[in-house]
Amino acid sequence: MQTHFTLAQLADPQVARSEQILRNCVHCGFCTATCPTFALLGDELDSPRGRIYLIKEMLENDRPADEKTVTHIDRCLSCLSCMTTCPSGVHYMHLVDHARAHIEKTYRRPLMDRLVRAMLAAVLPRTVPFRLALFGARLARPFAGLMPARLRPMLAMAPAHIPSPSHVDRPQVFRAEGERRMRVALLNGCAQKTLDPTINEATVRLLTRHGVEVVVARGAGCCGALTHHMGKEEASHASAVANIAAWWREVEGEGLDHIVINTSGCGTTVKDYGHMLRTDAEWAEKAKRISEMALDITELMARVGLAPKAGAVPRLRVAYHSACSMQHGQKITRAPMELLEKAGFEVTGVPESHLCCGSAGTYNLLQPELAGQLRARKVANIESVSPDVISAGNIGCMVQIAGGTGLPVVHTVHLLDWASGGPAPDGLDGLTQRA
């Protein structure tokens, strides 16, 4: 794609990076075939190619974002399916992230939109406010019809049961069982440890059982993805720096072999810290190193080697849902399914597995109609393979899919922990004794 940025514009590292990405695009349109919003809406401007044109025109003319551009960029899930499809290597993620930051700085949204986004950015990354918000949503649900339309999807998604905080999410060290093979830091995250703290518990059990010492570092928390994808760079970079500082203290102390992450959306972001902070003189090198150390839990277990316990699990049929941030963002496709097979499960893929379930961070809260259509399509595809249980590696996907099906939805790490000697995951009543 031909571009016409001025030398003054290209002096900005973000603009220079976006110009490089734009030049890689050859207008082929392969991306439209795998874009979820184009599949639903059939509008060229709701495809990656269409959004690329809108972003190019906005950035090249150095103008504030307008309503048309914002509408179509907001509809993008950042699922990154287009990056998997693109034959030219267009790094759409960095381009749309730049566009969102530009929108945040130059466009004044309607009042309710501003309030909702500010609330999500303030509440979701923080454990105590998020828990209080969930309790409030439970109390307010009977009065949902009286609430503003923008708030109703949030009330509908609030869980009926809010689990108690877990002991594993406090700063501490979990010693490896037997000989220590490696030492890792676990990102304990934000929303996940509130919605389902058993995921971190299962992760710690699985790793320590396989000889891995696990550190929950003091000062580490939200990865910054939620605010990053809303264009709030200052907040997302602050989260990144806090994590890097916390983990770097461990690197310089007893040392770390890896940063392990069990939420694929967080993994995609942590692996991008090196890019996010590349112009920060103080943090650029440390951010790059932390990104290189980051591994999804299934990547790490593939290296360590799963040791299943004979007869620990029944031969359940598991439909593996590959989160977009896993398959498109991190390019992890085989490891989770191979581990589940080694654990003793019958594993099946899902038709149209490349299409997003509609969760996408805060997308199902900000774009509930489109997210609902994508969930219905995803659930229909999953149910078509007649599984006993659904496995996923991202809490957002788990919550989204569970809201549309009666099938149990568990994290992949729950099943791996169970197969190697841990407890059966919650919600598998009637399945745990199957021969």
C-alpha positions, 0 to 999 in steps of 0.5 A: 500500500502506498503511503504519503506520511511526511518526514515530520510525521515519521519522526513519531515512532508510533506513526513510523511503525504504522506506516511500515505496517500499512506498506505491507498491505497489498489489498488482497482481501484474504483477511475478509474471509476470516474476519468475524464482523465481516462474516456477520455484517458483510460491510467492507469497512467492518473488515480488516482491509476496510479498517486499514483504509480508515486508519491510513486516512486518519493517521496520514492526514493527522486528523482527529478521529471521526464518528464513522472511523470510531464506529468501525474500529470499535466493532473490531474484536482484535481477534487477530484472525486476519494476521493468521490469514494475511499472506503479507505479514501485516501486523494488524494488532499494532496498527489497530492498537495505535488507532485506538490510542489516537481515538482515545486522544482525539475523539470525544465520545458520547457521555454514556460511552465515556462513563461506561469505558471509564468504569470498566477501566477503573473496575475490571483491573482491580480486584476489590472494586471488581468484586464489589461491582459484581455484588452490586450487579447481583443486587441490581439484576432484578431492576435491570429493566429500569437501568440504562441500556448500556448497563444491562449487558453487564448486569446479565453477565454478572455470575450468580456465585462469586467465589471467595478469594484464593490463598494462592493469589497472595505474594508467596513462593510455592516450592516444587515437589521433589527436585526443582527443575525450574523456577517461574513467576505466575501472572495471577492477573485481575478479572480471572482471580475474581471470577474463577480463582481455581484456575490459579490454584490448579496451575500451582498444583500442576506446576509444583507437582512437575518440579516447578517452583512457582513465585507470585511476585509482590507488585504484579497484577493486571497485565494491562490488556483491558485498558490497552485495547480501549486505547488507554495507553497511560494506564496499560503501560503503568500496569506493564511497568508494575509487572516488569518491576515485580518480576525483575526483582525476582530475576535479580534475586533467586532468578526466574526461568520463565513468566507463566501465564494461564490467560491467553489474552494476558499472554498476548499482551505480556509477550508484546511488552517489548513493543509497547515500551520500546521507546521507554529508555528506562524499561525498554530492555527489561520489557523485551527480556520479560516478553521473551521469558513469557510462556502460556501454561501449555507451552511450559507444560509441553516443555516440562512434559505432562506426567498423567496418573493412570486411571485418574480421569474418565475417557471424556470427549473434550471440545477444545476451544482455541481462544483467538489470543491463543491461536492468532495472537500467540500462534499456539495451536497444537500444544493444548490439544496434545497435552489433553490427549496425553492426559487421557481425554478424547479431544476434538476441534471445533468447526469454524475454530478461527472465528471469535466467540465474541468475548474479546476482553470488554467487547461483549460488554461494549458491543453486546449485540454482535458478541451475542451473535458470535457466541450463538455461532460458536456454541452451535459449532461446539455442540455440533461435535457432541462433547462432554465438556468444553476446554479453553485457555482464557477466562473471557472465552469461558464466561462467554461460552458458558452463558450460551450452553448447558455444557460444562466449560473448564480451563485446560489447566483444570483437566491437566491438573486432574489427570496428573493427580489433582481434584476433579474440576467443579461442574462435572457432576455425573461425568467424573465416574464414567468408565 
